[in-house]
Amino acid sequence: MQSSELSFSISPSSGVPIYRQIIDQVNALVVSGRLKPGDALPSIRKLAESLEVNMMTISKAYARLEVDGVLTRVRGVGMVVAEPDIPTAASVKERQAELRPLIEQAVLRGLQLNLSNPQIIAVVESILRENRNE
């Protein structure tokens, strides 16, 4: 996968620091298999420009991912996905467990807004349609 195919999305008003949002998205892409060992990430400058954030924010995220062993620096290439230390992929259940608290929070907010189950599901399906790259 080339870095130009990656799509990151940040929400400055979410309360989650932007560098943390980037870390979470890279981790999710790696766990899901959309990013594989050896895949290059966008350069710090390119990603900062596309997200309209400070380069130091991207640098901080990449540095944390490097310390965590998710990314590795390759001279002349930039940051690439590292080979896993232990070749174990997260199961679907593990990924669903990671997603559940986020979905639960959104569903509860929908119920507070007096939306019906089909209305909440319609929002989720709409977001899926907008973000699927298949």
C-alpha positions in Angstrom: 0.0 0.0 0.0 1.4 3.4 -0.9 1.1 6.2 1.5 -1.0 8.3 -0.9 -3.8 5.7 -0.4 -4.0 6.4 3.3 -6.7 8.6 4.6 -6.4 10.1 8.1 -9.2 12.1 9.7 -8.8 14.4 12.7 -11.4 16.1 14.8 -9.8 19.1 16.6 -12.9 19.6 18.8 -13.1 16.0 20.0 -11.1 16.5 23.2 -8.6 13.9 22.1 -5.2 15.3 21.2 -4.5 15.3 17.5 -1.3 13.3 17.9 -3.3 10.7 19.8 -5.9 10.5 17.1 -3.1 9.8 14.5 -1.6 7.2 16.7 -5.0 5.5 17.2 -5.7 5.5 13.4 -2.3 4.1 12.5 -2.7 1.4 15.1 -6.2 0.5 13.8 -4.9 0.4 10.2 -2.1 -2.0 11.3 -4.3 -4.2 13.4 -6.9 -4.4 10.6 -4.3 -5.4 8.1 -4.9 -2.4 5.8 -1.3 -1.4 6.7 1.2 -4.2 6.4 4.9 -4.5 7.5 7.0 -2.5 5.1 4.2 -0.1 4.0 5.3 3.5 4.0 3.4 6.3 5.8 3.2 9.8 4.4 6.1 12.1 5.3 5.7 14.3 8.3 5.5 17.4 6.1 3.0 15.8 3.6 0.7 14.6 6.4 0.9 17.8 8.3 -0.1 19.8 5.2 -3.0 17.5 4.3 -4.4 17.6 7.8 -3.5 21.3 8.2 -1.7 20.7 11.5 1.7 21.5 12.9 4.5 19.2 11.7 5.6 18.7 15.3 2.2 17.1 16.0 2.8 14.5 13.3 6.4 14.1 14.4 5.3 13.4 18.0 2.8 10.8 16.8 5.3 9.0 14.6 7.9 9.1 17.4 5.5 7.5 19.8 4.6 4.8 17.2 8.3 4.1 16.7 8.9 3.7 20.4 5.9 1.4 20.6 7.4 -0.7 17.8 4.6 -0.1 15.3 6.7 2.0 12.9 10.4 1.9 12.0 12.5 4.6 10.3 14.1 3.6 7.0 16.7 5.8 5.6 15.7 7.3 2.3 12.1 6.0 2.7 10.8 7.5 5.9 8.5 5.8 8.4 7.3 2.3 7.5 5.2 -0.3 9.4 7.5 -2.5 11.4 7.6 -6.2 11.4 5.7 -7.5 14.4 7.8 -9.0 17.2 5.3 -11.8 17.7 3.4 -12.8 14.6 -0.1 -12.6 16.1 -2.9 -10.7 14.5 -5.8 -9.3 16.6 -8.9 -11.4 16.1 -12.2 -9.9 15.0 -13.5 -10.2 18.6 -10.5 -8.2 19.9 -11.0 -5.5 17.3 -14.8 -5.4 18.1 -14.0 -5.1 21.8 -11.8 -2.1 21.1 -14.5 -0.5 19.0 -17.4 -1.2 21.4 -16.8 1.7 23.9 -16.8 4.2 21.1 -19.9 2.8 19.5 -21.6 2.6 22.9 -20.9 6.3 23.6 -22.4 7.3 20.2 -25.5 5.1 20.6 -26.1 6.5 24.1 -25.8 10.0 22.7 -28.3 9.1 19.9 -30.8 7.8 22.5 -30.3 11.0 24.5 -31.2 12.9 21.3 -34.4 10.8 21.2 -33.4 9.0 18.0 -34.9 5.6 17.3 -32.8 2.5 16.7 -33.3 2.6 12.9 -32.3 6.3 12.9 -29.1 5.6 14.8 -28.3 2.7 12.6 -28.9 4.9 9.5 -26.3 7.3 10.8 -23.7 4.5 11.3 -24.5 3.1 7.8 -24.1 6.5 6.3 -20.7 7.0 7.9 -19.7 3.6 6.7 -20.7 4.4 3.1 -18.8 7.7 3.2 -15.6 6.1 4.5 -15.4 2.8 2.7 -12.5 2.6 0.2 -13.6 -0.6 -1.5 
